Amino acid sequence: MEKLMLVEPDLMLAEGANGLLGYIYQPEGISSPSELDEYNKSFKVSIPLYLQDGKTIIGTFYFTH
């Protein structure tokens, strides 16, 4: 019998626009909030902010300097 393995998305808690808390997909190689802060400094873009399901968009997360 074949085993089914569930894989949860690599989500990271993040604060979006207007202080809204949600989740972003964890950038490759990032494993902590402090590493995310350093990663953020190199971008000027925004990405969707999700509920914990990784599908429902609830806002926007901005990468800022």
N, C-alpha and C positions, 0 to 999 in steps of 0.2 A: 504494500500500500504506500502510495506516494504521500509525503508529508507536505502540507501547505504552510509556508512561512509568511507571516504578515510583516511587511516592511513599512515602518512609519516614516513620513517625510522628515528630512533634516531641518526642523524649524527652530528658530531662535527668537526668544522674547525680545520685543523691540517697542520703543515708544514712537508713535507716529505723529502726524500733524495734530495740533491742539491737545497734546498729551494723551492721546488715545493709545492704550496698550493693546498689542496684538502680536502676531508672529510674522517673521519673514523667513524665506528659505535661506538656510545658512550658507553663506558663500564658501566655496571650496577652500579648505585649509584654515578656516576660522573656527575656533573652539571655545572662545570666551568673549564676554562683553568688551573687555579691554582690547582684544585683538580686533573686534568689530569696529571700535572707535578709530583705531589706526587705519583700518581698511577704508572707513568712511572718508578719511581725509584726502583720499586720492580720487574721489568721485564727486560729481555735481549732478546727480540724477535722482530720480525717484523710482520706487518699486511698490507694488501692492503690499498692503498690510492685511494679513489673513486672521481668521479665527483659528483655533487650534486644529481644526480639520484640514487646514492647508488648502482649502478650496474656496471658502466663502470670503470674499474680499470685503473688508470693513473700513478701509481707509488707505492712506498713503504714507510710506516711510521715505523720508528725504535723506540722501547722502549729502552732507554739507561739510564745509571746511571749518 
